[in-house]
């Protein structure tokens, strides 16, 4: 159905999106769109085209840093809703990104 096609477009692993119900798909899609809008509000001071790297470590450095730190990262909107929670929240709170 259209819900599962929408779930496939989310930036999540296929193992996760295959287990989502319709309400979760809508909730995660709305969160993703809010996070995308939030991240596009700031304009970087450097040209985005000049920062192109083929080094897989550099492309995923944020993930590596979160795994090294003993914690998790989150971003909230002005009204206190979660925009983003790192996957390392599972290690700290025992709840998955999707549950929060």
N, C-alpha and C positions, 0 to 999 in steps of 0.2 A: 504494500500500500504506500501512499504518499508519505505517511509518517516515517516509515522505515527508510525510504529514499532520503528524507530529510536527515534522519539519524546518521546515514552514511556520509553526509557532507560535514558533520561536526568533526572538529579536530580531536577525535578520540579513537582509541584502538577498536578494531572490529569486534573483538571479544566483549568489549563493554557495550558498544552500541547494539549488539545483537540481543542483549538482555534487558534493554530499556522498554518501559511501557509508554503509552502515548503521552501521558501527562509529563513524564520525565523528559521525553523528547522535546516537548514544547517548552518546558522550564529551562532545559539546557540550551535550547536554541535562543531563547530570549536572553539568557545570561551571556551567551557568546556574542550576540549582537550588541548588547550593552557594553561589554568589554571592548569590542572592536570600535565602537563609537568613542569610548573613553580614550583608547590608545591613539586614535586619529586626531584628537583635539590638540595634542602637543606637536609642534613642528620641530624636528631635530635641527641643530645648528650646523650639521654636516650634510653633504649630499648623500642621499640613500644609495645612489647608483655606485658611488665609490667604495662602499663597504660590501664587497662581494667576496666571499671566501669559500674555497672548496674544502677546507680543513673541517672534517666532521666534528672535531673537538670544539673549534671556535664557533661553529654553527649551533652547538648545543651546550655552550658554556654555562648558561643559567641553570640547566638541569644538573650539571655536574656540581656546581656550587651548592645547590640545595641538598644534594645527597651528601656532600661533605659536612655541611652544617648540621647541628643537632637541633633541628626545628623545621618550621614550615613558613611559607610566605602567603600572605593574603592581601587582597585589595578590596576595598569597599566603596560603594557609591556614597554620595552625600547623605542619602536617607538611611544609610547603615546596611544596605543589602550587599551580600557578597558578589563581587564581580569576578574574582579569581581566587582560587585556593590551590596551592601547589600539591602535587601528588604525594609529597612527603608528609602530609597531614595524617596519613594512615599510620605511619610509624609513631607519631606522637599521640594521637587521640584515638586510634583504632577505628576511625570512620573513613570511608572512602571519599574522594573528591566528589563523586556523584551524589552521595548521601547528603553532603553539605551544600 
